[in-house]
Amino acid sequence: MNSLRTHGPVNLSTLIRTHSLKFSCIINTPFVPWAADVAAEFGVPCAMAWIQPCTIYQIYYCYYNNLNEFPTESNPNIDVKLPGLPSFSRDELPSFVLPSNTFPTFDSILKQVFHNLHKIKWVLGNSFMELEKDVIKSTNDPGRPFWPVGPLVPATLLGKTDNIGGDLSGFDKLKSEDERNCLKWLDSQKPTSVVYISFGSLIFSSEKQIESIASGLKKANRPFVWVIKLPENEERRELKILDEIRKLGLIVKWSPQTAVLSHPSVGCFMSHCGWNSLVESVTAGVPVISCPQWTDQPTNAKLVTDVWKVGVRMNKDSDGVFGWEEVARCVDEIMSGPISEEFRKNAVELKTAALEAVADGGSSDKNLGLFVNEVVNYPLLDL
């Protein structure tokens, strides 16, 4: 991040100054906030592609502009109530706003983002109006609209041909065998019977956590597809418990996630609740077992359980691990518990809303049209 901050602005400036085409707009993610400074220097309008929920945008906006009280070292257990949102306890807030935050680099980046919002003309969100209606309405500023244009997912989740590839392209050697195995194995399972488990690309599982999840799956006695990610170059003894549960399901190093979530055999998604994974599960209409770790994940888990009501949250034990009893409880509750049908019904309703949002004339489709129209008609400076 420091290298990008050092070399990014000068290289982007050179590109704009020397390119034969005139730039109509710059779109950047929050991780490169300096792009807005370069855009302002050249009089080019800037749009920020917000890659987390609007809920997180609202929380950060209030936090970095000191508009509300948040937990502090002297008052760590304060609940936070913001416009358009339910009340959040400390454990439901993004980790970067807590006094225990140990990632100053991200704090510095987010502070720059929300102190420089006057340089942003539009915010484009990877969400859709029907998913976060109340908070989106409370966030919108006439001078800097928040326009949800999502869900931004591979086209296959929207019932279309994916000409770009998504998670089914690249990594050919890794994906080919695992992809065939996953989908072929899922074809042999009953509808909505399989637990899909994946904790994203950044989270590595400890042996203790792997053993707990495996023991919980053994207790639940349900078929599963489990993506186990280990740190590179780390040799790890094969855990006995994994051998004991292989007859129940499939253990892989990688999976074609959107294809798996779309498969009729999958009944729930045990997820870390990273926003990309969560948007994919919403678009696929799959209930969620939330296993949040850090950053926006605890807040996303709150949306799953308390706002959308499409799943349950798994709680850690005193050692900071998801215990096997908790794993088994959550699997049973979401797959066959008293309100499991309600979870499925709500998930299907969100899927329908997601597909309608990006269809012609849908809320996200209209917002994208508004954005393009404003860019086309924006007065640019002659350099």
Secondary structure as GFF3:
##gff-version 3
##sequence-region A 1 383
A	DSSP	alpha_helix	2	18	.	.	.	ID=ss1
A	DSSP	beta_strand	26	28	.	.	.	ID=ss2
A	DSSP	alpha_helix	34	42	.	.	.	ID=ss3
A	DSSP	beta_strand	46	50	.	.	.	ID=ss4
A	DSSP	alpha_helix	54	64	.	.	.	ID=ss5
A	DSSP	three_ten_helix	90	92	.	.	.	ID=ss6
A	DSSP	three_ten_helix	95	97	.	.	.	ID=ss7
A	DSSP	alpha_helix	104	115	.	.	.	ID=ss8
A	DSSP	three_ten_helix	117	119	.	.	.	ID=ss9
A	DSSP	beta_strand	122	125	.	.	.	ID=ss10
A	DSSP	alpha_helix	133	139	.	.	.	ID=ss11
A	DSSP	beta_strand	146	148	.	.	.	ID=ss12
A	DSSP	three_ten_helix	155	158	.	.	.	ID=ss13
A	DSSP	three_ten_helix	166	168	.	.	.	ID=ss14
A	DSSP	alpha_helix	172	187	.	.	.	ID=ss15
A	DSSP	beta_strand	194	198	.	.	.	ID=ss16
A	DSSP	alpha_helix	207	220	.	.	.	ID=ss17
A	DSSP	beta_strand	224	227	.	.	.	ID=ss18
A	DSSP	alpha_helix	240	245	.	.	.	ID=ss19
A	DSSP	beta_strand	250	252	.	.	.	ID=ss20
A	DSSP	alpha_helix	257	262	.	.	.	ID=ss21
A	DSSP	beta_strand	266	271	.	.	.	ID=ss22
A	DSSP	alpha_helix	275	284	.	.	.	ID=ss23
A	DSSP	beta_strand	288	290	.	.	.	ID=ss24
A	DSSP	alpha_helix	297	302	.	.	.	ID=ss25
A	DSSP	pi_helix	303	307	.	.	.	ID=ss26
A	DSSP	beta_strand	311	313	.	.	.	ID=ss27
A	DSSP	alpha_helix	324	336	.	.	.	ID=ss28
A	DSSP	alpha_helix	340	358	.	.	.	ID=ss29
A	DSSP	alpha_helix	363	376	.	.	.	ID=ss30
###
